[in-house]
């Protein structure tokens, strides 16, 4: 079953994959499907292993955006 929204057919999560087909190295490649799947696999693995990568896991300490987002919640406690 397809949950279509407006004039756009298909599922909304497919934009993550279809985005890469618009970028030029993937757009003209004969094996674009394989390249897009590999790109999404690399990005998914990077996201999954983010807490274990020493340089990337320290970014919230360097840029404390989470303190701005949660300041109202902690000010009421």
Secondary structure, DSSP 8 states (H G I E B T S, - for coil): ----BTTB-S-GGGHHHHTGGGSHHHHS-TTHHHHHHHHHHHHHHHHHTGGG-TTTTTHHHHS-HHHHHSHHHHHT-
